[in-house]
Amino acid sequence: MNAVAVARSAMNVSLRRYSRSWGLWLLLLVAPIGARFMIAGDDGSGMQVAIGGHLPVMTSATLGVCLGIVVSTLLLPVAFLYLRSNTTRKNPWQIDEVSGASRPAILLGRFAADVVVLLGSLTTLTAAGWLLGWQIVNGPFQPEWIALPLWLVAAPALIGLAAFRQILDSRPFGRRGFGELIFFVLWTTALVVPIVISERQSNFSNNMADYAGFVRPLVAGSPSSNNDFSIGGGREIMPGRVPLDAESGITAQGYIGSRFAWIAIAIALTAFAGLAYAPHTVLPQRRATGRLARVLTERLPPPPAADAPPALATRYPLSALLLAEFRLIGGGQVTLFLAFIAALFGLLPDFRHLGSPAGLLLLIFGLCAQAGRSEAPCLRHLTKTTATSPSLRRAALVVATTAWAVLLAIPAAIASLSIAPIFLGAVTGGGAALIAVILAAISGSAFAPRMVLLILWYLYLST
């Protein structure tokens, strides 16, 4: 079977599925609507790209660089969230995996469809950037110098993201929630590593370490040529703007070559993912042996008794619902052991940066898993017929998560003789639960709340 024909067919099928999805039009609208909020005004509002604590003078090239940097750094998780939750997340693997079609060709076709969609969103952002530049650019309005830096910075990062999606889908561990954790770790690494080596000389090898492509345009183009820059909020912006030579930044030695190299690497990794593709299989259950294995293995429920009398209605249905949600969030011996360790972190100084993030990270996984289970489309229709409505179950999940967060903060409150840790735990736990419940109700799965909460957790840890 011709590999080119297979890749073309896979791409066309994915593009037709994308075209029938309302999420595609939402993705295309996000860029032009959000363009105005991506660039900070003189008051520091919006997503800030600052040089030495000052906003840059907004020339055409600087506007393009700033838009590209915001996309390749802060908005990559949004694009990943779309790729993992859109209409193409489910494929007929029962048919594909037994066909004679080339697996690398199939993945390259799906990769090409993802690239078309992501670059389509980048095209709408370019048009929005031209409209924005016509209004705010300081100096001559040059549309080509808005588009060129924007695509040079952002396009390789988005193409690499499409390849990473295929890599995760090719292996069993990447198809589940562990894949989101891998992305989260690699995303934070891609932001930190370039900053660490930002003072090195500009060449191809050093620029290859900058996957997001944001360091060289800011360092080489800044007036002092140093790494005193910031992206996003969280830094006080001083009055006055400083010039940023964006043209020199993107034409620095080795920068353009490194961006095209990342595109070639993305294509090669997609082909490799096809060669390393592991079919979907149902692994046999292995009985755990040994004392430690028996402790860590989840206990099976007792077998049902055929002659058991019918269960009586509880006198306290609300209390039973809260207790059930509390158990489902932290059920399992492993989870209880990790909760004990997270609570011990509260005995250490600086609960805000140690104990609180540790407990919150543990709750995110249990909370999102339970929210996803409760909001599964088929189960949601069933729970509407029960005595407790879905809205009441969602409220109970928020209360149960808050109770878990307060429980994990009690050791810190005892150690510090203060109720501040309990208050902080209640606020963070309740806020995380509210976000998880809303996103799970909208998406019908645990993926969206888990991805968003992991990003917010990282911001909470680092601020």
Stockholm file with secondary structure:
# STOCKHOLM 1.0

chainA/1-463         MNAVAVARSAMNVSLRRYSRSWGLWLLLLVAPIGARFMIAGDDGSGMQVAIGGHLPVMTSATLGVCLGIVVSTLLLPVAFLYLRSNTTRKNPWQIDEVSGASRPAILLGRFAADVVVLLGSLTTLTAAGWLLGWQIVNGPFQPEWIALPLWLVAAPALIGLAAFRQILDSRPFGRRGFGELIFFVLWTTALVVPIVISERQSNFSNNMADYAGFVRPLVAGSPSSNNDFSIGGGREIMPGRVPLDAESGITAQGYIGSRFAWIAIAIALTAFAGLAYAPHTVLPQRRATGRLARVLTERLPPPPAADAPPALATRYPLSALLLAEFRLIGGGQVTLFLAFIAALFGLLPDFRHLGSPAGLLLLIFGLCAQAGRSEAPCLRHLTKTTATSPSLRRAALVVATTAWAVLLAIPAAIASLSIAPIFLGAVTGGGAALIAVILAAISGSAFAPRMVLLILWYLYLST
#=GR chainA/1-463 SS CCHHHHHHHHHHHHHHHHHTCHHHHHHHHHHHHHHHHHSCCTTCCSSCEEETTBEECCCHHHHHHHHHHHHHHTSHHHHHHHHHHSGGGSCCHHHHTTSSSCHHHHHHHHHHHHHHHHHHHHHHHHHHHHHHHHHHCSSCCCHHHHHHHHHHHHHHHHHHHHHHHHHHHHSHHHHSHHHHHHHHHHHHHHHHHHHHTTTSCCCHHHHHTCTTCCHHHHHTTSTTCSSCEEESSSSCCCSSEECCCHHHHHTSTTHHHHHHHHHHHHHHHHHHHHHTCCCCCCCCCCCCCSHHHHHHSCCCCCCCCTTCCCCCCCSCHHHHHHHHHHHHHHCSHHHHHHHHHHHHHTTSSCTTTTHHHHHHHHHHHHHHHHHHHHTCHHHHHHHTTSSSCHHHHHHHHHHHHHHHHHHHHHHHHHHHTCSHHHHHHHHHHHHHHHHHHHHHHHHSSSHHHHHHHHHHHHHHHHC
#=GC SS_cons         CCHHHHHHHHHHHHHHHHHTCHHHHHHHHHHHHHHHHHSCCTTCCSSCEEETTBEECCCHHHHHHHHHHHHHHTSHHHHHHHHHHSGGGSCCHHHHTTSSSCHHHHHHHHHHHHHHHHHHHHHHHHHHHHHHHHHHCSSCCCHHHHHHHHHHHHHHHHHHHHHHHHHHHHSHHHHSHHHHHHHHHHHHHHHHHHHHTTTSCCCHHHHHTCTTCCHHHHHTTSTTCSSCEEESSSSCCCSSEECCCHHHHHTSTTHHHHHHHHHHHHHHHHHHHHHTCCCCCCCCCCCCCSHHHHHHSCCCCCCCCTTCCCCCCCSCHHHHHHHHHHHHHHCSHHHHHHHHHHHHHTTSSCTTTTHHHHHHHHHHHHHHHHHHHHTCHHHHHHHTTSSSCHHHHHHHHHHHHHHHHHHHHHHHHHHHTCSHHHHHHHHHHHHHHHHHHHHHHHHSSSHHHHHHHHHHHHHHHHC
//
